[in-house]
């Protein structure tokens, strides 16, 4: 059996307190911050989607195609004013795989959060236009008051290999002129690899 002897914490041995506890200095870092430092964190964006009607539209979709889990920490929804009445609707769909946003495959905006890194996520990331669809997946639409123009949704979703997530936006009833942008903040979680 090895016994730890008190070294008074001089850099080459650990200090043991009178209560037989190991004294250490530690730095706590959020997983997202650590991933960004390694060039493994990104923003994915739908770009500005113009709405001339009040029908639902799939505006952003991505699928993890890599070995590392991708964590969707949060989504930011930015809305213009609308001439419609009532609330916007925002829906996060779990594992959607079918729809015109997927078959059209318009590349979404991807920006590495570490400006010194050019790494890209191992993922398919598509943006939608007005009228694009996602016809499967599950999720409940949330009402967003028109007085809100920027909403942050803390999602904390983990996407394992070959899983996907999609975002659907619905303008207020009677809308003829409005726009929206969805930005997802994602990072690779390589701790399990």
N, C-alpha and C positions, 0 to 999 in steps of 0.2 A: 504494500500500500504506500502511495506517495503522500507525503504531508507537505502542505503549503506553509512556508515559514514567512512571517511578516518581514517584508523588505522595505517598509515605510515608503513605498511608491516612488522610487528614485528612477523610474524609466526602464529598469531591467528586471524588476520584481514587483509583485503586487503588495499592497498594504492590506493587512487583516486587522479589523477593528477589535476592540475589547469584547465585543459580542460575537466574535468569530464570523464576521461578515466581510466579504471581499469588497474593498473600496475601488470604484472604477469611475472614470470620466467617460461619458458617452455623448454622442451627437445624434439626435433624432432627425430623420429626413423623411418627408412624405414620399411614398412610392412614385408618384407622378414626377416630383422634382428630381429624384434619382434617375428615372428613365430619361427625362429631358436632358440631364447632364451627359448621358451616354448617346444622345441623338435618337432616342427611342420614343419621343413624344411628338404629337402632331395636332394641328387643327385641320378638320375637314369641313368644307363649306359648300353649300348649295349654290352660292352666288345669288344675285338678286332675281327672284321669281316674280314676274308681273302677273296680276290677276285682273281679268276683265269681266269675270263672273263670280258666282258664289259657290261653285262646285269644289269638292275636295281635290287636292293634288298631292301626289307623292313628290317631295322636293329633295330628299337625300336618302341614299341607301348605301350600306357597305356590308361586305362579307369578309370575315377573317379567313385568309387562305394560307396563313403561316403556321408554324409549330407553336409559337408563343401565344399565350392568351393575350387578347387586346381588351383593355379596360376602357369603357366609355365613362369617363368621370362625370361629365356634365354636357348639356346641350344649351346653347344660347339661341333664343328666338328673337329676331328683330323685326318689328312690324311697322309699316307706314300707317297713316290714317286711312280710313275707308269711308266711302259714301254710303255703305250699307248700314243697317241697324242691327243691334244685338252684338253678340260676342264672336270673336274668332274661335276656332277649335284647333288644338294641337294634339296629335296622336303619335305615340312611340309604339312601333310594331315589333314584336318579338319574332324572329326567324321568318321574315317574309322572303319568298323566293321567286314569286311570279308577278309580273306586271310590266307595263310599258317602260317604266324607269329602268328596269333590269334589261329588257330586250333592246332598248335604244342605246344603252351603255354610253351616255355622255359623261366624259371624265369630270369629276368634281374637283374643286380646288383643294390642294393639299399643301400645307405649309409646316415645315419642321419647326418645332418650338425652340430648338437650339440653332441659332442663326449661324453657327459654325459647322453645321452638319447638313449633308445633302441626302441622308438616308430617307427612304420612303417605307411606309408600312407594307407588310405582306398582306395586302387586302385588295379587293375590288371595290372601288369607291365611285359611285355615280350620282350625278345631280339630275334633278327633274325640271320640267317646264310645266306650265299650266296645263292641266288635263291628264298628266301622267298618273299612272295607277300602281298600286300594290294590291293584289287580289287575295293574298293569304297573309298569314301571320296573325298575332293577337295583340290587342291593346285597346285601352279605353280612351276616347277623345276627351281632353280637358278644355273647359271654357277659359278663354282669355279675354278680359274686358278690353274694349277699344281704348280706354285711357292708358293702358300699358303699352309701351312701345319697345321695351326690352325686358325679356324674362329669362332667368337662368334656372334650368331644371337640373338639380343634383340627381343624377341617374345611378351612378355606381354599377353599371352593367358590365358583366364579364362575358366576352365572346370567345369561346373556345374555337378550335379549328373547325372550319366549315359552318359556323353559325353566322347569322346576319341580323341586322337591325335596320329599320326604316322609319322615316318621319313623314307624316301627312299633315298638311295645313289646309284648313277650310276658312275662307273669308266670311265675314258677317253676311247674313241674308240680304239680298238686294244690292250687293257690291257690284260696281262697274269699274272701279279704279283703285287698286291697292297693290302693295308688294310686300314680300317677306324674304328673310334670309335665315337659314339655320346653320349654326356652326357647332360641330361636335369636337370636344377636347378628348383625345384618345392617347393611350400609351401602351407600350408592350410591357407585360409582366413576365419577365424571364426567370423569376425566382424558382419556378418549378421545373426548369429545363436542366 
